[in-house]
Amino acid sequence: MERMESRLYEAALEGSQRNAWACGSFVKEILCRKAELADDLDSRQSSALHIAAKKCNIEMVKALVKANPDMCFARDVDGRNPLHLAAMKGRIDVLGELVSARPLAASATTIWGEIILHSCVKYNRMESLKFLFENMDNPEILNAKDDYGMNILHLAVADKQIEVILFIH
């Protein structure tokens, strides 16, 4: 059992370095035998879906979401869910898969009260920001403030991200 779990995490970690289809097939096979492995968390409260979202293995993301779409809501020790990580890395295909599975996960906040759009601006991911804004049903989300009273416009101005400022207005 532990060996299978370990292999799932190894596959997630190596997913972006190997053939994505082969890794996705390997994960599907493991999940067919032991679907609850998709629910397991490591010491940082990260799931295999967190790792796959960050490493951008779309086949693995699809397999893990199919096994348990509610893992889109799983928060690591920083309060980030897999959508936050995909947005921070600019992985639009992964974001699309995750938002389709669980749209409300895009509204989750981190331990600092940041929404996913804060992550897009902090990591200078304009494409992620545009994608999420177009796919979220809440226009008021632009005004959401973190625990420090900052909304995404404040962050964009502080970092002189002109493209973000123009997009917001």
Secondary structure, 3 states (H helix, E strand, C coil): CHHHHHHHHHHHHHCCCCCHHHHHHHHHHHHHHCHHHHHCECCCCCEHHHHHHHHCCHHHHHHHHHHCHHHHHCCCCCCCCHHHHHHHHCCHHHHHHHHHHCHHHHHCCCCCCCCHHHHHHHCCCHHHHHHHHHHCCCHHHHHCCCCCCCCHHHHHHHCCCHHHHHHHC
